[in-house]
Amino acid sequence: LPGYKVKVLDGNCIEASEHRLEVLRHTSSGALPGKSLVIYEPELEMATEVFPCEDGHAQERSLLGEVSETVEARDVFIMDRNFCVQDFLDRLAQRKAFYICRQHKGLPWKAESKERLVGRVEGTRIYEQWVRISNRQGDTRKVRRIRIVLKKATRDGEKELTILTNLSKTAAPAKLIAELYRKRWCIETAFQELEAHLHSEINTLGYPKAALFGFCVALMAYNALAVVKAALRSVHGVDKVSNEISGYYLAGHLARTHEGMMIAIPDQEWMIFSAMSDEAFTQTLRSLAEKVSLLKFKKHKRGVKKPLTKRTQNLNQPHVSTARLITP
């Protein structure tokens, strides 16, 4: 979206911790150490803002006031319906920012024009109309309401998605809005990588501050990996790195070599990077990326899943000897 900065906003709840703390030993309920809102920029493939909250039961909407303070003109926020709140949408518009937000059923609106079909994409039908939404003070704003009728229902059984946006038609036609909303899933993928590759949710950390600190450290590591991937893409090609390189193997390689590297290389040797210009640092990264053997980090894609072998059950013989079965 030329001329705009696209940001994806979503929440992440840290998984329940073990009951190691004294206050948790007498309850069987899951102990939630905290949650956070994260802003992810798809163009950078980085998490650029995080808003932590120690109360694991707090509503994600309660953190939107903090998010509002970071909004800049011409930002475009892509959000799920959980963030479709009248006052928050109004604050975005007041700061000359924009949003592509899935409509919440509880948001009141009034039609300003008839709905009309504006296109079809991959079997889906896209409809558009002008509507008015109002805030608590009764002030109304005219926005576009885009309804996407899906070819197949989602895993939740929903057959259509409704999106609200204050972007103009010239800036973003309805088809582009639908395509941009699909980018919301990139932050879900990032959260999966954080948990699986970088261990962002350590369930032995029961104290909220410790759990949230661990999550934020994982976010920093994710951003560092994003820089590494960008350097690799600039040298070896976008398609090759995006489709063939495993983030899991990259993270594992860094984890194994980092401690030894810190021991072997004196602290003063790293000072050269603090004085480098952006251009010099970029060139250094590209030079190092040229020396990387991509075969070490190649994905091992799973083949066709084989059907399970039927097992025979003998009630008179509950155990077997593996050695006897192996020996012909």
C-alpha positions in Angstrom: 0.0 0.0 0.0 2.2 2.9 -1.3 2.4 5.9 1.0 1.1 4.1 4.1 2.7 2.1 6.9 0.8 -1.2 7.3 0.6 -2.5 10.9 -1.1 -5.7 12.2 -2.4 -5.5 15.7 -3.1 -8.7 17.7 -3.1 -10.0 21.2 -1.1 -12.9 22.7 -2.0 -14.6 26.0 1.0 -16.5 27.6 0.1 -20.1 28.4 -0.7 -21.2 31.9 2.3 -21.6 34.1 3.2 -24.4 36.5 2.0 -24.0 40.1 5.4 -23.4 41.7 4.5 -20.2 43.4 3.0 -20.6 46.9 -0.1 -18.7 46.0 -0.8 -21.1 43.2 -0.3 -24.4 45.0 -3.8 -24.7 46.4 -5.7 -24.0 43.1 -6.3 -26.4 40.2 -7.2 -23.5 37.8 -4.8 -22.6 35.1 -2.5 -19.8 36.2 -2.2 -17.1 33.5 1.0 -15.0 34.0 0.1 -12.2 31.6 -0.8 -11.2 28.1 0.3 -8.5 25.6 -0.7 -6.6 22.5 1.8 -6.7 19.7 2.1 -4.5 16.6 3.7 -6.4 13.6 4.8 -4.7 10.4 4.6 -7.1 7.5 6.9 -5.1 5.3 9.7 -5.3 7.9 8.6 -8.8 9.1 9.3 -7.4 12.6 7.3 -6.8 15.8 7.8 -3.1 16.3 5.7 -2.4 19.4 4.6 -4.5 22.4 2.2 -3.6 25.2 2.6 -6.0 28.1 -0.1 -6.6 30.8 0.5 -8.6 34.0 -3.2 -9.3 34.5 -3.8 -12.5 32.6 -7.6 -12.0 32.9 -7.6 -8.4 31.6 -9.5 -7.6 28.4 -7.2 -6.9 25.5 -9.3 -3.8 24.8 -8.1 -2.3 28.1 -4.7 -1.8 26.5 -6.0 0.1 23.4 -5.4 3.4 25.2 -1.6 2.7 25.3 -1.7 1.7 21.6 -3.4 5.0 20.7 -0.4 7.0 22.0 1.9 5.4 19.4 -0.3 6.0 16.4 1.1 8.2 13.6 -0.5 9.8 10.6 -0.9 7.4 7.6 -0.6 4.3 9.7 -2.9 1.5 8.6 -4.0 -0.9 11.3 -5.2 -4.3 10.3 -7.2 -5.8 13.2 -9.6 -8.6 14.2 -13.1 -7.8 15.4 -12.0 -7.9 19.1 -10.5 -4.4 18.5 -13.6 -3.1 16.7 -14.3 -0.5 19.4 -16.0 2.8 18.6 -13.7 5.0 20.6 -10.5 3.3 19.4 -11.6 3.6 15.7 -12.4 7.2 16.4 -9.0 7.9 17.9 -7.3 6.4 14.9 -9.2 8.7 12.6 -8.5 11.7 14.8 -4.8 11.0 14.4 -5.2 10.8 10.6 -4.5 7.1 10.7 -6.5 4.4 9.0 -7.9 0.9 9.8 -9.0 -2.3 8.2 -11.0 -3.9 10.9 -13.3 -6.9 11.0 -16.7 -5.7 12.1 -18.0 -6.7 15.6 -21.6 -7.7 15.8 -22.1 -5.3 18.7 -21.0 -2.2 16.8 -24.0 -0.1 15.8 -24.0 1.2 12.3 -26.4 2.7 9.8 -26.4 2.2 6.0 -25.7 5.2 3.9 -26.0 3.5 0.5 -27.1 0.2 -0.9 -24.7 -2.8 -0.9 -23.4 -3.7 -4.4 -21.2 -6.4 -5.8 -17.8 -5.0 -6.7 -15.8 -8.1 -7.7 -15.0 -11.8 -7.4 -11.6 -13.2 -6.2 -10.9 -17.0 -6.2 -14.5 -17.9 -5.9 -15.4 -15.3 -3.2 -17.8 -12.5 -3.8 -17.0 -9.0 -2.5 -19.8 -6.5 -1.7 -19.4 -2.8 -0.7 -21.5 0.0 0.8 -21.1 3.2 2.7 -22.2 3.2 6.4 -22.0 5.5 9.4 -20.7 4.5 12.8 -20.8 6.6 16.0 -18.8 7.0 19.2 -20.1 7.4 22.7 -20.4 11.2 22.3 -22.8 10.6 19.3 -20.3 11.9 16.7 -20.6 9.9 13.5 -18.1 9.0 10.8 -18.7 7.7 7.3 -16.8 4.6 6.5 -16.8 1.7 4.0 -18.3 -1.6 4.8 -17.0 -4.5 2.8 -18.6 -7.9 3.0 -16.7 -11.0 1.7 -18.8 -14.1 1.0 -16.5 -17.1 1.1 -16.5 -20.0 -1.2 -15.8 -22.3 1.8 -16.7 -21.7 5.4 -14.0 -20.9 7.9 -13.0 -23.5 10.6 -15.5 -21.6 12.9 -18.3 -22.3 10.4 -18.5 -18.6 9.2 -19.4 -18.1 5.6 -18.7 -14.4 5.3 -16.4 -11.7 6.7 -17.4 -8.1 7.2 -14.7 -5.4 7.2 -14.8 -1.7 8.1 -12.3 0.7 6.7 -11.8 4.5 6.5 -9.4 4.2 3.6 -10.7 5.9 0.4 -11.6 3.9 -2.7 -8.8 5.5 -4.7 -6.3 4.5 -2.0 -7.5 1.0 -1.6 -10.3 -0.7 -3.7 -12.4 -3.3 -2.1 -10.4 -6.2 -3.6 -7.2 -4.8 -2.2 -8.8 -4.4 1.3 -9.8 -8.0 1.2 -6.2 -9.0 0.2 -4.7 -6.8 2.9 -6.9 -8.3 5.6 -5.5 -11.7 4.8 -2.1 -10.4 6.0 -3.5 -10.4 9.5 -2.6 -14.1 9.6 1.1 -13.2 9.3 1.2 -12.2 13.0 -0.4 -15.5 13.9 2.5 -17.2 12.1 4.9 -15.0 14.0 3.4 -16.0 17.3 3.7 -19.7 16.3 7.4 -19.3 15.5 8.0 -17.4 18.7 6.5 -20.3 20.7 8.0 -23.2 18.7 11.4 -21.8 17.7 12.3 -19.2 20.3 10.4 -20.6 23.4 8.6 -17.4 24.1 6.2 -19.1 26.6 8.2 -20.8 29.4 5.6 -22.4 31.7 8.1 -22.5 34.7 8.1 -18.7 34.8 5.1 -18.0 37.2 5.8 -14.4 38.1 4.1 -12.1 35.6 7.1 -9.8 35.2 9.4 -12.8 34.5 7.0 -14.4 32.0 6.4 -11.1 30.1 10.2 -10.4 30.1 10.8 -13.8 28.6 8.2 -13.1 25.9 9.8 -9.8 25.1 13.3 -11.3 24.9 11.9 -13.8 22.4 10.4 -10.9 20.4 13.8 -9.3 20.2 15.4 -12.6 19.0 12.6 -12.9 16.4 13.5 -9.4 15.1 17.2 -10.3 15.0 16.3 -13.4 12.9 14.2 -11.2 10.6 17.4 -9.1 9.9 19.3 -12.3 9.2 16.6 -13.5 6.8 16.5 -10.2 5.1 20.3 -10.3 4.5 20.0 -13.8 3.1 17.1 -12.8 0.8 19.1 -9.9 -0.6 21.9 -12.3 -1.6 20.3 -15.6 -2.3 16.9 -14.5 -3.6 13.5 -13.9 -2.0 11.7 -17.1 -3.1 14.6 -19.4 -2.2 15.0 -18.1 1.3 11.3 -17.7 2.0 10.3 -21.1 0.7 13.3 -23.3 1.5 15.0 -22.0 4.6 13.8 -23.2 8.0 13.4 -20.6 10.8 13.7 -23.5 13.3 17.2 -24.5 12.0 18.3 -20.8 12.0 17.2 -20.3 15.6 18.8 -23.5 16.7 22.1 -22.6 15.0 22.2 -19.2 16.7 21.4 -20.8 20.1 24.2 -23.3 19.8 26.9 -20.9 18.6 26.1 -17.7 20.6 27.5 -18.7 24.0 30.8 -20.0 22.5 31.1 -16.9 20.3 30.7 -14.6 23.3 33.5 -16.5 25.1 35.9 -16.6 22.1 35.5 -13.0 20.9 36.5 -10.2 23.3 33.9 -7.5 24.0 36.0 -4.8 22.4 35.9 -6.6 19.1 32.2 -5.9 18.9 32.6 -2.1 19.3 33.2 -1.7 15.6 29.5 -2.3 14.8 28.3 0.5 17.1 30.3 3.0 15.1 29.2 1.7 11.6 26.8 3.7 9.4 23.6 2.0 8.2 25.1 1.6 4.8 28.3 0.0 6.1 26.4 -2.4 8.4 24.1 -3.4 5.6 27.1 -4.2 3.3 28.7 -6.2 6.1 25.5 -8.3 6.5 25.4 -8.9 2.8 29.0 -9.9 2.8 28.4 -12.4 5.6 25.2 -13.7 4.0 27.2 -14.6 0.9 29.3 -17.1 2.9 26.3 -18.9 4.4 25.6 -22.4 3.2 21.8 -22.6 2.8 21.9 -26.4 2.7 22.5 -26.5 6.4 19.2 -24.7 7.0 17.0 -26.3 4.3 13.5 -27.2 5.2 12.6 -30.9 5.3 9.1 -30.8 4.0 6.8 -33.6 5.1 5.7 -36.0 2.4 2.3 -37.6 2.0 1.1 -38.9 5.3 1.0 -42.7 5.3 -2.0 -44.6 6.7 -1.6 -46.2 10.1 -0.6 -49.9 10.1 -3.3 -52.1 11.6 -2.1 -53.8 14.8 -3.1 -57.2 15.9 -4.2 -57.6 19.5 -3.6 -60.8 21.5 -5.1 -60.8 25.0 -3.2 -63.9 25.9 0.2 -62.2 25.0 0.2 -58.6 26.3 4.0 -58.3 25.7 6.4 -59.3 22.9 10.1 -59.5 22.7 11.5 -57.0 20.2 14.7 -59.0 19.8 12.8 -62.1 18.8 10.7 -60.2 16.3 13.9 -58.6 14.7 15.7 -61.9 14.5 14.6 -64.0 11.5 
